[in-house]
Structure formats: structure tokens, C-alpha cells
Amino acid sequence: MKIQMHVFNFINYTNIMTYYLKVFSIVKWFIEVYIRIGNYQELINIIYRQVDKFLLIRKATESTTT
């Protein structure tokens, strides 16, 4: 029982670490883009375009699966 707990804790810890690495990489990407552009409005426009693309792709996949 104790060994199972240790395994679970380790898995939980690795999941948290991968999550933080993903968040960090996204934040790093935003900072790099922001530095390259130097224009806040342009950055917002790019984010909106990315979100729109993502939502369109999701809608397309949802319509094909149903």
C-alpha cells in the first residue's frame, strides 16, 4: 500500500512538472513574440488569430465526428 502511494505521488509530481513546463514554454513564446514585435496591439491581434484558427479547427473536427 505504501509503495502504491509513492508511485501515485511520483506520477502526480511528473504531471504537475509537465504542466508547468508547457505553461512556461507558452509564456516564453509570448515574451519572445512581444520582444520581436514591440507592439502590444499587434500581439493581441496575433493571439486572436491563433484562437480563431483553433476554434475553427475544433468546430470542423466536431462537425465531422457527429
PDB file with one MODEL, atoms N, CA, C and O in Angstrom:
MODEL        1
ATOM      1  N   MET A   1       0.833  -1.199   0.000  1.00  0.00           N
ATOM      2  CA  MET A   1       0.000   0.000   0.000  1.00  0.00           C
ATOM      3  C   MET A   1       0.872   1.255   0.000  1.00  0.00           C
ATOM      4  O   MET A   1       0.585   2.218  -0.710  1.00  0.00           O
ATOM      5  N   LYS A   2       1.927   1.236   0.793  1.00  0.00           N
ATOM      6  CA  LYS A   2       2.818   2.389   0.872  1.00  0.00           C
ATOM      7  C   LYS A   2       3.530   2.633  -0.463  1.00  0.00           C
ATOM      8  O   LYS A   2       3.711   3.774  -0.889  1.00  0.00           O
ATOM      9  N   ILE A   3       3.927   1.533  -1.110  1.00  0.00           N
ATOM     10  CA  ILE A   3       4.625   1.643  -2.402  1.00  0.00           C
ATOM     11  C   ILE A   3       3.686   2.265  -3.436  1.00  0.00           C
ATOM     12  O   ILE A   3       4.095   3.122  -4.219  1.00  0.00           O
ATOM     13  N   GLN A   4       2.428   1.829  -3.433  1.00  0.00           N
ATOM     14  CA  GLN A   4       1.440   2.390  -4.364  1.00  0.00           C
ATOM     15  C   GLN A   4       1.308   3.892  -4.171  1.00  0.00           C
ATOM     16  O   GLN A   4       1.234   4.631  -5.152  1.00  0.00           O
ATOM     17  N   MET A   5       1.276   4.349  -2.953  1.00  0.00           N
ATOM     18  CA  MET A   5       1.178   5.775  -2.651  1.00  0.00           C
ATOM     19  C   MET A   5       2.366   6.526  -3.230  1.00  0.00           C
ATOM     20  O   MET A   5       2.206   7.594  -3.821  1.00  0.00           O
ATOM     21  N   HIS A   6       3.564   5.963  -3.060  1.00  0.00           N
ATOM     22  CA  HIS A   6       4.776   6.608  -3.581  1.00  0.00           C
ATOM     23  C   HIS A   6       4.714   6.715  -5.104  1.00  0.00           C
ATOM     24  O   HIS A   6       5.064   7.747  -5.676  1.00  0.00           O
ATOM     25  N   VAL A   7       4.267   5.642  -5.752  1.00  0.00           N
ATOM     26  CA  VAL A   7       4.150   5.655  -7.214  1.00  0.00           C
ATOM     27  C   VAL A   7       3.151   6.721  -7.647  1.00  0.00           C
ATOM     28  O   VAL A   7       3.414   7.479  -8.581  1.00  0.00           O
ATOM     29  N   PHE A   8       2.028   6.780  -6.981  1.00  0.00           N
ATOM     30  CA  PHE A   8       0.995   7.772  -7.309  1.00  0.00           C
ATOM     31  C   PHE A   8       1.534   9.187  -7.134  1.00  0.00           C
ATOM     32  O   PHE A   8       1.329  10.045  -7.992  1.00  0.00           O
ATOM     33  N   ASN A   9       2.225   9.429  -6.017  1.00  0.00           N
ATOM     34  CA  ASN A   9       2.798  10.756  -5.765  1.00  0.00           C
ATOM     35  C   ASN A   9       3.795  11.134  -6.846  1.00  0.00           C
ATOM     36  O   ASN A   9       3.830  12.282  -7.291  1.00  0.00           O
ATOM     37  N   PHE A  10       4.609  10.167  -7.273  1.00  0.00           N
ATOM     38  CA  PHE A  10       5.603  10.426  -8.321  1.00  0.00           C
ATOM     39  C   PHE A  10       4.912  10.780  -9.636  1.00  0.00           C
ATOM     40  O   PHE A  10       5.311  11.727 -10.315  1.00  0.00           O
ATOM     41  N   ILE A  11       3.873  10.016  -9.993  1.00  0.00           N
ATOM     42  CA  ILE A  11       3.137  10.282 -11.234  1.00  0.00           C
ATOM     43  C   ILE A  11       2.497  11.669 -11.162  1.00  0.00           C
ATOM     44  O   ILE A  11       2.559  12.442 -12.117  1.00  0.00           O
ATOM     45  N   ASN A  12       1.890  11.969 -10.034  1.00  0.00           N
ATOM     46  CA  ASN A  12       1.257  13.263  -9.831  1.00  0.00           C
ATOM     47  C   ASN A  12       2.284  14.390  -9.988  1.00  0.00           C
ATOM     48  O   ASN A  12       2.012  15.402 -10.634  1.00  0.00           O
ATOM     49  N   TYR A  13       3.451  14.205  -9.397  1.00  0.00           N
ATOM     50  CA  TYR A  13       4.520  15.204  -9.467  1.00  0.00           C
ATOM     51  C   TYR A  13       4.981  15.414 -10.910  1.00  0.00           C
ATOM     52  O   TYR A  13       5.176  16.550 -11.341  1.00  0.00           O
ATOM     53  N   THR A  14       5.155  14.316 -11.657  1.00  0.00           N
ATOM     54  CA  THR A  14       5.604  14.445 -13.050  1.00  0.00           C
ATOM     55  C   THR A  14       4.546  15.143 -13.890  1.00  0.00           C
ATOM     56  O   THR A  14       4.882  15.937 -14.769  1.00  0.00           O
ATOM     57  N   ASN A  15       3.261  14.856 -13.631  1.00  0.00           N
ATOM     58  CA  ASN A  15       2.185  15.543 -14.358  1.00  0.00           C
ATOM     59  C   ASN A  15       2.223  17.045 -14.093  1.00  0.00           C
ATOM     60  O   ASN A  15       2.084  17.847 -15.017  1.00  0.00           O
ATOM     61  N   ILE A  16       2.409  17.418 -12.845  1.00  0.00           N
ATOM     62  CA  ILE A  16       2.494  18.842 -12.483  1.00  0.00           C
ATOM     63  C   ILE A  16       3.697  19.484 -13.174  1.00  0.00           C
ATOM     64  O   ILE A  16       3.603  20.599 -13.687  1.00  0.00           O
ATOM     65  N   MET A  17       4.820  18.779 -13.185  1.00  0.00           N
ATOM     66  CA  MET A  17       6.031  19.316 -13.821  1.00  0.00           C
ATOM     67  C   MET A  17       5.824  19.519 -15.318  1.00  0.00           C
ATOM     68  O   MET A  17       6.210  20.556 -15.857  1.00  0.00           O
ATOM     69  N   THR A  18       5.215  18.537 -16.001  1.00  0.00           N
ATOM     70  CA  THR A  18       4.986  18.690 -17.443  1.00  0.00           C
ATOM     71  C   THR A  18       4.033  19.847 -17.703  1.00  0.00           C
ATOM     72  O   THR A  18       4.209  20.590 -18.668  1.00  0.00           O
ATOM     73  N   TYR A  19       3.015  20.008 -16.844  1.00  0.00           N
ATOM     74  CA  TYR A  19       2.067  21.112 -16.983  1.00  0.00           C
ATOM     75  C   TYR A  19       2.791  22.450 -16.865  1.00  0.00           C
ATOM     76  O   TYR A  19       2.586  23.347 -17.683  1.00  0.00           O
ATOM     77  N   TYR A  20       3.642  22.582 -15.837  1.00  0.00           N
ATOM     78  CA  TYR A  20       4.381  23.836 -15.651  1.00  0.00           C
ATOM     79  C   TYR A  20       5.342  24.093 -16.799  1.00  0.00           C
ATOM     80  O   TYR A  20       5.526  25.240 -17.207  1.00  0.00           O
ATOM     81  N   LEU A  21       5.963  23.034 -17.329  1.00  0.00           N
ATOM     82  CA  LEU A  21       6.859  23.203 -18.480  1.00  0.00           C
ATOM     83  C   LEU A  21       6.083  23.714 -19.690  1.00  0.00           C
ATOM     84  O   LEU A  21       6.566  24.588 -20.410  1.00  0.00           O
ATOM     85  N   LYS A  22       4.881  23.176 -19.920  1.00  0.00           N
ATOM     86  CA  LYS A  22       4.046  23.640 -21.029  1.00  0.00           C
ATOM     87  C   LYS A  22       3.698  25.111 -20.847  1.00  0.00           C
ATOM     88  O   LYS A  22       3.830  25.907 -21.776  1.00  0.00           O
ATOM     89  N   VAL A  23       3.255  25.466 -19.649  1.00  0.00           N
ATOM     90  CA  VAL A  23       2.885  26.864 -19.368  1.00  0.00           C
ATOM     91  C   VAL A  23       4.090  27.770 -19.569  1.00  0.00           C
ATOM     92  O   VAL A  23       3.980  28.841 -20.166  1.00  0.00           O
ATOM     93  N   PHE A  24       5.244  27.334 -19.065  1.00  0.00           N
ATOM     94  CA  PHE A  24       6.461  28.134 -19.187  1.00  0.00           C
ATOM     95  C   PHE A  24       6.832  28.331 -20.649  1.00  0.00           C
ATOM     96  O   PHE A  24       7.204  29.434 -21.050  1.00  0.00           O
ATOM     97  N   SER A  25       6.735  27.274 -21.450  1.00  0.00           N
ATOM     98  CA  SER A  25       7.100  27.387 -22.869  1.00  0.00           C
ATOM     99  C   SER A  25       6.152  28.347 -23.590  1.00  0.00           C
ATOM    100  O   SER A  25       6.580  29.108 -24.459  1.00  0.00           O
ATOM    101  N   ILE A  26       4.863  28.311 -23.229  1.00  0.00           N
ATOM    102  CA  ILE A  26       3.890  29.231 -23.846  1.00  0.00           C
ATOM    103  C   ILE A  26       4.224  30.671 -23.458  1.00  0.00           C
ATOM    104  O   ILE A  26       4.230  31.563 -24.306  1.00  0.00           O
ATOM    105  N   VAL A  27       4.500  30.890 -22.173  1.00  0.00           N
ATOM    106  CA  VAL A  27       4.834  32.237 -21.687  1.00  0.00           C
ATOM    107  C   VAL A  27       6.102  32.737 -22.374  1.00  0.00           C
ATOM    108  O   VAL A  27       6.179  33.890 -22.798  1.00  0.00           O
ATOM    109  N   LYS A  28       7.091  31.855 -22.478  1.00  0.00           N
ATOM    110  CA  LYS A  28       8.361  32.199 -23.129  1.00  0.00           C
ATOM    111  C   LYS A  28       8.112  32.605 -24.580  1.00  0.00           C
ATOM    112  O   LYS A  28       8.682  33.581 -25.068  1.00  0.00           O
ATOM    113  N   TRP A  29       7.244  31.838 -25.272  1.00  0.00           N
ATOM    114  CA  TRP A  29       6.924  32.148 -26.663  1.00  0.00           C
ATOM    115  C   TRP A  29       6.283  33.530 -26.767  1.00  0.00           C
ATOM    116  O   TRP A  29       6.641  34.315 -27.646  1.00  0.00           O
ATOM    117  N   PHE A  30       5.324  33.836 -25.861  1.00  0.00           N
ATOM    118  CA  PHE A  30       4.667  35.142 -25.878  1.00  0.00           C
ATOM    119  C   PHE A  30       5.673  36.268 -25.670  1.00  0.00           C
ATOM    120  O   PHE A  30       5.612  37.293 -26.347  1.00  0.00           O
ATOM    121  N   ILE A  31       6.604  36.075 -24.728  1.00  0.00           N
ATOM    122  CA  ILE A  31       7.617  37.097 -24.442  1.00  0.00           C
ATOM    123  C   ILE A  31       8.506  37.316 -25.666  1.00  0.00           C
ATOM    124  O   ILE A  31       8.811  38.452 -26.028  1.00  0.00           O
ATOM    125  N   GLU A  32       8.918  36.216 -26.295  1.00  0.00           N
ATOM    126  CA  GLU A  32       9.765  36.324 -27.495  1.00  0.00           C
ATOM    127  C   GLU A  32       9.044  37.082 -28.604  1.00  0.00           C
ATOM    128  O   GLU A  32       9.622  37.963 -29.241  1.00  0.00           O
ATOM    129  N   VAL A  33       7.786  36.737 -28.829  1.00  0.00           N
ATOM    130  CA  VAL A  33       6.994  37.404 -29.867  1.00  0.00           C
ATOM    131  C   VAL A  33       6.839  38.884 -29.529  1.00  0.00           C
ATOM    132  O   VAL A  33       6.980  39.749 -30.393  1.00  0.00           O
ATOM    133  N   TYR A  34       6.547  39.162 -28.253  1.00  0.00           N
ATOM    134  CA  TYR A  34       6.353  40.545 -27.816  1.00  0.00           C
ATOM    135  C   TYR A  34       7.622  41.366 -28.035  1.00  0.00           C
ATOM    136  O   TYR A  34       7.552  42.503 -28.501  1.00  0.00           O
ATOM    137  N   ILE A  35       8.787  40.794 -27.700  1.00  0.00           N
ATOM    138  CA  ILE A  35      10.055  41.495 -27.873  1.00  0.00           C
ATOM    139  C   ILE A  35      10.304  41.733 -29.363  1.00  0.00           C
ATOM    140  O   ILE A  35      10.730  42.816 -29.762  1.00  0.00           O
ATOM    141  N   ARG A  36      10.034  40.708 -30.185  1.00  0.00           N
ATOM    142  CA  ARG A  36      10.274  40.825 -31.622  1.00  0.00           C
ATOM    143  C   ARG A  36       9.399  41.898 -32.241  1.00  0.00           C
ATOM    144  O   ARG A  36       9.862  42.678 -33.073  1.00  0.00           O
ATOM    145  N   ILE A  37       8.123  41.942 -31.835  1.00  0.00           N
ATOM    146  CA  ILE A  37       7.185  42.897 -32.429  1.00  0.00           C
ATOM    147  C   ILE A  37       7.313  44.263 -31.755  1.00  0.00           C
ATOM    148  O   ILE A  37       7.402  45.293 -32.423  1.00  0.00           O
ATOM    149  N   GLY A  38       7.321  44.255 -30.427  1.00  0.00           N
ATOM    150  CA  GLY A  38       7.416  45.512 -29.701  1.00  0.00           C
ATOM    151  C   GLY A  38       6.142  46.329 -29.754  1.00  0.00           C
ATOM    152  O   GLY A  38       6.127  47.508 -29.402  1.00  0.00           O
ATOM    153  N   ASN A  39       5.075  45.687 -30.200  1.00  0.00           N
ATOM    154  CA  ASN A  39       3.797  46.393 -30.328  1.00  0.00           C
ATOM    155  C   ASN A  39       2.709  45.533 -29.697  1.00  0.00           C
ATOM    156  O   ASN A  39       2.411  44.435 -30.168  1.00  0.00           O
ATOM    157  N   TYR A  40       2.130  46.049 -28.632  1.00  0.00           N
ATOM    158  CA  TYR A  40       1.154  45.283 -27.844  1.00  0.00           C
ATOM    159  C   TYR A  40      -0.086  44.928 -28.654  1.00  0.00           C
ATOM    160  O   TYR A  40      -0.579  43.802 -28.579  1.00  0.00           O
ATOM    161  N   GLN A  41      -0.596  45.894 -29.435  1.00  0.00           N
ATOM    162  CA  GLN A  41      -1.812  45.673 -30.231  1.00  0.00           C
ATOM    163  C   GLN A  41      -1.612  44.559 -31.249  1.00  0.00           C
ATOM    164  O   GLN A  41      -2.496  43.727 -31.450  1.00  0.00           O
ATOM    165  N   GLU A  42      -0.456  44.546 -31.883  1.00  0.00           N
ATOM    166  CA  GLU A  42      -0.141  43.508 -32.869  1.00  0.00           C
ATOM    167  C   GLU A  42      -0.121  42.132 -32.207  1.00  0.00           C
ATOM    168  O   GLU A  42      -0.596  41.150 -32.776  1.00  0.00           O
ATOM    169  N   LEU A  43       0.434  42.077 -31.005  1.00  0.00           N
ATOM    170  CA  LEU A  43       0.483  40.817 -30.247  1.00  0.00           C
ATOM    171  C   LEU A  43      -0.933  40.313 -29.967  1.00  0.00           C
ATOM    172  O   LEU A  43      -1.217  39.125 -30.120  1.00  0.00           O
ATOM    173  N   ILE A  44      -1.818  41.223 -29.557  1.00  0.00           N
ATOM    174  CA  ILE A  44      -3.213  40.850 -29.279  1.00  0.00           C
ATOM    175  C   ILE A  44      -3.875  40.320 -30.550  1.00  0.00           C
ATOM    176  O   ILE A  44      -4.602  39.327 -30.508  1.00  0.00           O
ATOM    177  N   ASN A  45      -3.622  40.986 -31.685  1.00  0.00           N
ATOM    178  CA  ASN A  45      -4.203  40.540 -32.950  1.00  0.00           C
ATOM    179  C   ASN A  45      -3.740  39.136 -33.303  1.00  0.00           C
ATOM    180  O   ASN A  45      -4.535  38.309 -33.751  1.00  0.00           O
ATOM    181  N   ILE A  46      -2.445  38.863 -33.100  1.00  0.00           N
ATOM    182  CA  ILE A  46      -1.901  37.529 -33.390  1.00  0.00           C
ATOM    183  C   ILE A  46      -2.569  36.490 -32.503  1.00  0.00           C
ATOM    184  O   ILE A  46      -2.949  35.419 -32.978  1.00  0.00           O
ATOM    185  N   ILE A  47      -2.715  36.801 -31.205  1.00  0.00           N
ATOM    186  CA  ILE A  47      -3.346  35.856 -30.267  1.00  0.00           C
ATOM    187  C   ILE A  47      -4.778  35.575 -30.717  1.00  0.00           C
ATOM    188  O   ILE A  47      -5.209  34.422 -30.734  1.00  0.00           O
ATOM    189  N   TYR A  48      -5.521  36.630 -31.083  1.00  0.00           N
ATOM    190  CA  TYR A  48      -6.905  36.436 -31.530  1.00  0.00           C
ATOM    191  C   TYR A  48      -6.956  35.553 -32.768  1.00  0.00           C
ATOM    192  O   TYR A  48      -7.819  34.682 -32.880  1.00  0.00           O
ATOM    193  N   ARG A  49      -6.025  35.779 -33.706  1.00  0.00           N
ATOM    194  CA  ARG A  49      -5.992  34.959 -34.922  1.00  0.00           C
ATOM    195  C   ARG A  49      -5.738  33.498 -34.596  1.00  0.00           C
ATOM    196  O   ARG A  49      -6.369  32.602 -35.156  1.00  0.00           O
ATOM    197  N   GLN A  50      -4.789  33.270 -33.664  1.00  0.00           N
ATOM    198  CA  GLN A  50      -4.485  31.891 -33.257  1.00  0.00           C
ATOM    199  C   GLN A  50      -5.698  31.238 -32.627  1.00  0.00           C
ATOM    200  O   GLN A  50      -6.015  30.087 -32.927  1.00  0.00           O
ATOM    201  N   VAL A  51      -6.384  31.973 -31.748  1.00  0.00           N
ATOM    202  CA  VAL A  51      -7.569  31.436 -31.070  1.00  0.00           C
ATOM    203  C   VAL A  51      -8.656  31.127 -32.094  1.00  0.00           C
ATOM    204  O   VAL A  51      -9.299  30.080 -32.025  1.00  0.00           O
ATOM    205  N   ASP A  52      -8.862  32.044 -33.049  1.00  0.00           N
ATOM    206  CA  ASP A  52      -9.865  31.833 -34.097  1.00  0.00           C
ATOM    207  C   ASP A  52      -9.557  30.569 -34.889  1.00  0.00           C
ATOM    208  O   ASP A  52     -10.448  29.760 -35.149  1.00  0.00           O
ATOM    209  N   LYS A  53      -8.286  30.400 -35.274  1.00  0.00           N
ATOM    210  CA  LYS A  53      -7.870  29.201 -36.015  1.00  0.00           C
ATOM    211  C   LYS A  53      -8.171  27.956 -35.207  1.00  0.00           C
ATOM    212  O   LYS A  53      -8.723  26.987 -35.729  1.00  0.00           O
ATOM    213  N   PHE A  54      -7.809  27.980 -33.928  1.00  0.00           N
ATOM    214  CA  PHE A  54      -8.017  26.830 -33.034  1.00  0.00           C
ATOM    215  C   PHE A  54      -9.495  26.486 -32.940  1.00  0.00           C
ATOM    216  O   PHE A  54      -9.872  25.317 -33.018  1.00  0.00           O
ATOM    217  N   LEU A  55     -10.337  27.511 -32.771  1.00  0.00           N
ATOM    218  CA  LEU A  55     -11.773  27.289 -32.642  1.00  0.00           C
ATOM    219  C   LEU A  55     -12.361  26.766 -33.949  1.00  0.00           C
ATOM    220  O   LEU A  55     -13.235  25.900 -33.930  1.00  0.00           O
ATOM    221  N   LEU A  56     -11.889  27.283 -35.085  1.00  0.00           N
ATOM    222  CA  LEU A  56     -12.367  26.814 -36.384  1.00  0.00           C
ATOM    223  C   LEU A  56     -12.011  25.350 -36.584  1.00  0.00           C
ATOM    224  O   LEU A  56     -12.831  24.560 -37.051  1.00  0.00           O
ATOM    225  N   ILE A  57     -10.781  24.992 -36.227  1.00  0.00           N
ATOM    226  CA  ILE A  57     -10.330  23.600 -36.345  1.00  0.00           C
ATOM    227  C   ILE A  57     -11.193  22.713 -35.455  1.00  0.00           C
ATOM    228  O   ILE A  57     -11.614  21.634 -35.873  1.00  0.00           O
ATOM    229  N   ARG A  58     -11.460  23.167 -34.222  1.00  0.00           N
ATOM    230  CA  ARG A  58     -12.285  22.386 -33.290  1.00  0.00           C
ATOM    231  C   ARG A  58     -13.698  22.212 -33.836  1.00  0.00           C
ATOM    232  O   ARG A  58     -14.269  21.124 -33.756  1.00  0.00           O
ATOM    233  N   LYS A  59     -14.263  23.287 -34.392  1.00  0.00           N
ATOM    234  CA  LYS A  59     -15.606  23.205 -34.968  1.00  0.00           C
ATOM    235  C   LYS A  59     -15.631  22.207 -36.116  1.00  0.00           C
ATOM    236  O   LYS A  59     -16.558  21.405 -36.235  1.00  0.00           O
ATOM    237  N   ALA A  60     -14.614  22.262 -36.954  1.00  0.00           N
ATOM    238  CA  ALA A  60     -14.532  21.351 -38.101  1.00  0.00           C
ATOM    239  C   ALA A  60     -14.457  19.898 -37.643  1.00  0.00           C
ATOM    240  O   ALA A  60     -15.148  19.035 -38.186  1.00  0.00           O
ATOM    241  N   THR A  61     -13.621  19.632 -36.648  1.00  0.00           N
ATOM    242  CA  THR A  61     -13.484  18.258 -36.158  1.00  0.00           C
ATOM    243  C   THR A  61     -14.765  17.797 -35.479  1.00  0.00           C
ATOM    244  O   THR A  61     -15.153  16.636 -35.613  1.00  0.00           O
ATOM    245  N   GLU A  62     -15.427  18.697 -34.748  1.00  0.00           N
ATOM    246  CA  GLU A  62     -16.676  18.336 -34.078  1.00  0.00           C
ATOM    247  C   GLU A  62     -17.769  18.025 -35.096  1.00  0.00           C
ATOM    248  O   GLU A  62     -18.538  17.083 -34.903  1.00  0.00           O
ATOM    249  N   SER A  63     -17.849  18.802 -36.176  1.00  0.00           N
ATOM    250  CA  SER A  63     -18.888  18.584 -37.184  1.00  0.00           C
ATOM    251  C   SER A  63     -18.654  17.278 -37.940  1.00  0.00           C
ATOM    252  O   SER A  63     -19.609  16.611 -38.337  1.00  0.00           O
ATOM    253  N   THR A  64     -17.389  16.912 -38.140  1.00  0.00           N
ATOM    254  CA  THR A  64     -17.093  15.665 -38.858  1.00  0.00           C
ATOM    255  C   THR A  64     -17.356  14.448 -37.974  1.00  0.00           C
ATOM    256  O   THR A  64     -17.776  13.402 -38.469  1.00  0.00           O
ATOM    257  N   THR A  65     -17.110  14.578 -36.667  1.00  0.00           N
ATOM    258  CA  THR A  65     -17.291  13.426 -35.771  1.00  0.00           C
ATOM    259  C   THR A  65     -18.771  13.154 -35.506  1.00  0.00           C
ATOM    260  O   THR A  65     -19.156  12.002 -35.312  1.00  0.00           O
ATOM    261  N   THR A  66     -19.601  14.190 -35.495  1.00  0.00           N
ATOM    262  CA  THR A  66     -21.029  13.978 -35.194  1.00  0.00           C
ATOM    263  C   THR A  66     -21.774  13.476 -36.421  1.00  0.00           C
ATOM    264  O   THR A  66     -22.981  13.243 -36.357  1.00  0.00           O
TER     265      THR A  66
ENDMDL
END
